Amino acid sequence: MSENGPGEKRYDPQDTTLKFVNRPDDLDPMPPDEGEECICAEMSCGHAVTPQSLTGWCRSLLDQGQYKFKCPALKKGTTQKCEKEWPYQEVRRLAVLTADEMEHFEENLARLAAATYFEYKACPGCKTYVERKDLTNLDVECTVCRSDNKNSQFCWQCLKPWKGPAPRSDRCDNDGCTNLELQLLLNCKTTNLQEVEGAQAVPSIRACPTCGQKVEHNKTGCKNVICPRCQKEFCFVCLKLTPECLQTSSYYKPCSAGVAPRQTAIPVWQRD
């Protein structure tokens, strides 16, 4: 593989480790300018890409907070997306990532993966980062403070020394201990999804029904979004997971259950 300069990535036609195909780029089907050569290689899912289109698509996923690279091309003869996940090693090779691009990708992949699988906050006493393993309990203990014989229990929500009975999932007994994320869900503005029938006055911020991550819709395209944390796709309108929503509706048609009201609780991710 070779690179001829900024924005001019090219595959090496002599590279026998790649499968070259004589068909349009499935990620960017616009034909190349006259006289411009466009060599495509085949991904493991069977779709054709160029280094530029693959780099652009995967970088856009990272910018949206997604660390899994899934093929957006349509399955042949259908309107269904491929959605096959590409390993980073495959992306790195077929996108012909530069050293700077690899550094950017790998730093963001590590950060997003850590944020997905672990919950960390700084202990208000010693400032050591503490992991919360029980996502249903706001009462957290800092082992560093405990070993120093200091007050080791604090509230994950208000970051003050724990007060009141435990375990609790809503708040501690400190004044002002409020779930700000829940208040955001309850008080956010409404929005309209212009391209979706019946999607008016939808709360502009939703909590993912699987993991509770806050998600916003960019107001374009279909009504479904992919959670940047758990990677589950769900309907922003009715809050059902996409496969369930599509049993009685479609991507741009009204949901059979209508617009789900504002959420009054944040789902807790039951990770395996």
Secondary structure, 3 states (H helix, E strand, C coil): CEECCCCCEECCCCCCCCCEECCCCCCCCCCCCCCCCCCEEECCCCCEECHHHHHHHHHHHHHCCCCCEECCCECCCCCCECCCEECHHHHHHHCCCCHHHHHHHHHHHHHHHHHHHCCEEECCCCCCEEECCCCCCCEEECHHHHHCCCCCEEECCCCCECCCCCCCCCCCCCCCCCCHHHHHHHHCCEECCCCCCCCCCEECEEECCCCCCEEECCCCCCCEEECCCCCCEEECCCCCEHHHHCCCCCCCCCCCCCCCCCCCCCCCCCCC
